[in-house]
Amino acid sequence: MPDSLAGIRRFLDEHDPPTPCLVVDTDLVARAATELTAAFPGARIRYAVKANPAPAVLDALVAAGIGFDVAGRAEIALCLGRGADPGMLAYGNTIKKAADIEFAYARGVREFTSDAESDVDNLARYAPGSAVSIRVLLNAPDSATPFGRKFGCEPALALELVHRAAAHGLRPGVAFHVGSQQPDATAWEIGVETAAKLFAEAEAGGVVLDRLNLGGGFATEYRTAVPSLGHYAARITAALDARFPGGHPELTLEPGRAIVADAGLIRTEVVLVSRKSAVDPCRWVYLDVGRYNGLAETENEAIAYRFEPVAGRGGPGGPVILAGPTCDGDDVLYQRTRYEMPLSLRAGDRFDLPGTGAYTASYASVAFNGIEPLATYCVGRFGDAG
C-alpha cells in the first residue's frame, strides 16, 4: 500500500528542518475536500479555517471550490486575501460584536450563525437580509472534544429565535454541531431529528425553513479506529430521508479535522529521558513539542496521537510518560494513556506524529517560555516549501 505521506517524508529527509515542525501536503488537503464533496453531493462545504489557516491550505481549497467557515475578522480577511468568494464564507461563530458583523457584511459575507436574541437583533441591523442559522443544543453522545453548552440553545428558544429572525427580515435556518472528533454517527441522527421538529414547528407558526447546517465533527483515526466518511454519509443521508420525506433541506457542512488532519505530520525530537526514582518502572520522556506549541488537544488526553520512530532503536520497550518542554506543570501530554518506547531511547531521537494537520499549529502559543510557534511547511501543488 503506498504511503500517503511520502511527499511529506521526502521533504523532511531532503531538508531536515529544525524540530518541532509541522509539514502539510496540500495535495492531500485537496483530495480530502473532493472526497467530502462526493460523499455529500449538493451540500455546501465550508472548511473550518481554525483547524489550520496556513495560506497554502486555503489556496488548495479555493482551487477545489470549497467555501470557508470563519470565526472573525482576521479569518475573513485571510480568506478573501487568498481569493475566496465572499459569498462562500459562513460566519459560524455565535460570539461576535456588532462591529464584527458590520465588518463581515461590508465585505460581502451574507451567512451567519446565531444563538442569542441580541445577536439576532445585531444581524438584522448590521447584516440586513442575511441568512442566519439558529444553532440548537443537542442531547447527543459526547465527542472526544465536546463543546458543552457554550454554543447553541435549547430547542424551544431556538424556535423563538427563528421567528425573531424572520420578523426582522433575515432568512432563518437551523444549525447544530455534534462536537469535534465525534466517532458516533448517532449524534447526527439526533441532530437531524431535532432539526426536523424545529422545521415542522416553525412552519406551523408561519415560517418555512429550507436550510440545515450539520456542522463538522467527522473523526480522524489516531490510535483508535473510527467510522469511514462513507459510513457517516450513509447514516446522515438515511436520517435525512426519514425525517424530511418531502425532500432534503439545503445542507451546509463545516468540517475542519476531516479535511486537513491526515494531510499533516509533526516531527519532534526527544529532549530528555529520566526517571523519578531508581526503582520507577516508568520513564519520563520530554519532547520539544508540547501542549503550548502544538499539542493542545492532548489536554485531558482527549486526542492520543501515534508516535512513529524516525530511525527506530532496537531492543525491548517499556512504559513512558510523555511531556512537553516548558517550565509548566500542566505541560504533560500522557500519563493515563499507555505508551511504550524502547529502553534504549536517548535525547536526540526523533518521532513522527501523523494525523496532526488539524488543531496543532493554530493552537500554538505565540512565545510561552520564549518558545516559537510551531513552524509549518506546506508541500504539494500549492506548497510553499521546496
N, C-alpha and C positions, 0 to 999 in steps of 0.2 A: 504494500500500500504506500503510495507516495506521501512524503512528508509535506503537509500543507504549509508548514513554517520554514520550508527550505530557503526561501528568499531572505527571511529574517536571519537564519543561522549563517547563511553565506555572508550577509553584511557584517555580522558580528565577527566571523572568522577573518574577513578581509580587513576590517577597520579597527577591531579590538578597542572600542570606545571605553572610556573610564566607566566604572560601575559606581552606583547603580544606574541603570538606564532602561528605558522602555523603547522597544522597536515595534512599529506598527506597519503591516503590509496593507497598503491601500487597495491592492487588487482583491484581497480577502474581504475588505470592507464593502467594496462594490458587489462582490459575489453574494455576501450576506443580504444586502439590500435587494438584490434581484430575487433571491430565494423567498424573502418575505413578501415581495410584491406578487410572486407566483402563488404563494400559499393563501393569500387573501386578495384574490382578483377584484378589482374595482374599489378596494379600500384606499384611503389616503394615508400614506406612510409619512410620519413626521418624526424624524430622528431626534432623540433627546440629547441636545448638544452637551448637557452637563456631563454625560458619560465620558466623552473625550472631545474637546473642542479644537484639536490640532487642525490648523488650516488645511493640511493635505487631506485629512479625513473628510472635511467639509467639501473640498474640491471634488473628491471621488463621488460624494453623494449628490452634489449638484449635477454632475455629469450623468448620474444614474437616474435623475429625475425625481429624487426624493426631497420632500419638504423637511421642515425643522420645527421641533418643539423647543421654544425659547423661554427662558425664565427671567429675563430682564433686559435692560438697555444694552449692556455690553454684548450679550449674545445676539441680540437683534443686529447691532452694528457689525459684529463679526460676520454673521451670515450674509448680510447684504453686501459687505465688502468682498465676499468670495463669489458674488454673482447670483445669490439666491433670489428667487422671485418673492417679493414681499407678500404676495397673495398665497404663498405656500409656507408662511410662517404662522405657527399657532402659539399664542402666549399662554402657556399652560400653567404658569404659576398663579395660584389663587391669592397670593400675598403680594400686593403691589400698591404703590402710591398713585394718586390721581395724576401726578406729573409723569409717571411711568406709562400710564395708559395713553396720555396725550402724546408722549414721545413716540410710542408704537404706532398709534393711529396716523400721526403725521408722516410716517414712513411707509404707510400702505398696509399695515397689519390690520386684518379685519376678523380675526378669530381669537377668542379668549375663553378662559375657564374661570368660573367663579363659584363661591360657596357662602357668600355673605351679602346681606341686604345693602350695606354701604358700598360694597364693591360693585354690585349691580347698578346702583344709582350712579356711581362714578363712570361706569361704562356707558350708561345712557347719555351722560353729559359730555364725556370726552371722546367716546368712540361710537357716535350715533349710528344706528342701523347695523351694527356688527353682529356676528354670530357669537353667542355665548353658551358654552356648555356648563350646565349646573352639575357640580361634582357631588355624588351621593356616597355616603358611607355604606360599607358592606359588612354583613356578618359572615365573613368568609375565612377559610383557613389562613393562618399566619404564613407569610413568606419568610425567607432567610433574613431579609432586612425589611420588616414591616413598617408602615407609616404611622401606625397607631391611629389616633384621632386628630392628628394635626390638620389633615386636609379632608374636605367633604363635610356633608351634613346629613342628618337623618332624613329618610325619605319624605316625611310629612313636611319638613322645612324646605326640602328640595322642590317639592311641588309648589309651595308658596313662591319660591324664587323663580320658578318657571313662569308663573303667571305674572309676577312683578316685572320680569324681563320683557315679556310680551307686551304688557301695558305700557312700557317705556319705549316701545318701538324697536327693541332688539329682537334677534332671531334665536330663540332658545333651543337648546338640545340638552342631552344628558351625557354625563361622563362618569366613569368610575375607574379605579386603579386597584389591582389585586395585590400590590406590593412588589418590591424588586426581588428578583430570583425566586419566583413562585413555581414550585415543582408540581403543584396540584391543579390540574385543569378544571376541577370542580369549582374553583374560585371564579372563573369566568362564567360558568353556567349560573352561579348565584348572581353574578353581576348582571347578566343578560335578563334573568328572571326579574330582578329588582327594577331594572330599566323598563322592561315591558309593562310592569304595573304602573310605573310613572307615566309612560306614554298613554296608557288607557285612561288614567285618572285625569291627565292634562286634557285629553280630547273631550272627556265628559264635561270638563269645565270650559270648553270652547277654544282650547289651544292645541293645534295639531303639530306634533313633533315629527321630524324626519331625520335627525342626526344623532348618532350614538358614538361616543369616544370610548374605546375599550382600553385605553392606556397602554402600558407596556407590561414588563414583568416576566417575559419568557426567559426561562432559566438556561444557564450555561453549565456544561459539565465541568466540574473541577475535580474533586476526588470521588464524587458520588454521581451515579447515573441519573439523568433527568430525561423527561419525555422529549421526543423529537418535535421539531417545528410542525411536521405533518400531523402529529398526534394532537397538539394544541389546536391547529386549524380545524381538524375534523370535529373535535369536541365543541369548539366555539360555533362552527357552522351548523352543527346539529341543534345546538341550543337556540340559535337564531331562527332556524327553520321551525322549531317547536313553538317559540314564543312570539314570532312575527310571521304567522302563516300567510298573511296577505302580501308579504314581500319584506326583505330586509331594509332597515333604515340605512342611510348613508353612513358608512363606517370610517372612523379615524383610528389609527394605532400610533402609539408614541414609544416605540422600542428604543432602547439605548444599548444595553448589555448585549442583546441578541444580534446587534449589527457589528459591534466593534470589539467585544471581549476576546473572541477567539482569533482576532486578527493581530493581537499583540502579545509580546513576550518581554518579561523583565529579566535582565541578568543582574545577579547580585554576587557579592564576594563575602566570604567569612572573615570577620574582623578578629574574633577571639573565641576560643573554646575553653571552658573552665568548669570546675565542679565547686559546689558549695561546701563540701566536706570530703575527706579522703574515702569515706565509705558510701558516698552518694552514688547510686547507680545511674542517675540521670545527669547528663552534661547540659550545660547552658551553651548555646551556640548563638553568638551575636553577629548579626549581618549588617551590611552597610545600607540596607533599606529597612524601614520600619513603619510604624503607624503614622508618623508625621511626614514622611517623604515618599508616600506611595501606597502603603498597605493599610489605609484607614479602614477598609472593610474587614480587617481581622478583629475589629472591636467586638467583644463578646464571642470571638472566634466564629463569627457568622459565616464567613467565607473561608473555606480551607483550600488553599492553593496547593498545586502539585509542585514539588521541588525535584528537578531533574539535574543530576550532576553533569557538569560540562566535560570533565575528564574524571571518570569515576575512580575512586580508590578501591582497592580490593580488600578482602578480609571481612570479618563479621561486623555486624552493626549493633547499635544499642539505642535506647530511648534518649530523646533530647527535648529540651525546652528551647523554643526559638524566640529571639528578642531582637529589637532594633538597636541602633547605635547611639541614641540620645541619652542625656542625663535626666531621664524622666521615668519614674517607676511604672507608669502606665504603658510604656513602650515595650510591651511584651506581646508577642504575636500568638503563641500557642503554648498553653500549659496543660489544658484538659484534652485537647485533640492529640491523639498519639502520632508522633513522628519518630522515625528511626533514621540514623545516619551512621556511616562507617566509624568504627572506633579509631581509625587512623586519621580522621578528619583533622585538618590543620588550617590555621589562618592563611588566607590567600586562595583557598579552594573556592570554586565558583559553582553557582547553581542557576539554572534557567527556570522561570516560573511562567509556563504557558497559560493562556486564558486571561491575561492581565491587561488587555487593551482598554477595558472599561473601569471607570471609577478608581483610577490609580493616580496618574499624573494630575488629573483635575482636582484631586483631593489633597495633593501635597501642599504643605505649608510653604510660606514664602522663604523663611530662613530661620526656623526654630533651631536653636543651638548653633546658628550660623551655617546650617546645612542647606545647600542649594536645593531648589525644587527638582523633582525627578526629571532628568534630561530625556527628551523624546526625539527619536529619529523615525522618519517615515520613508518606506521603500515602496517599490511597485510603480505603476504607471504615473501616479500622482505624487510619488515620494519626493521629498526634498533632500534625501541623503543619497550619497553615491553608491 
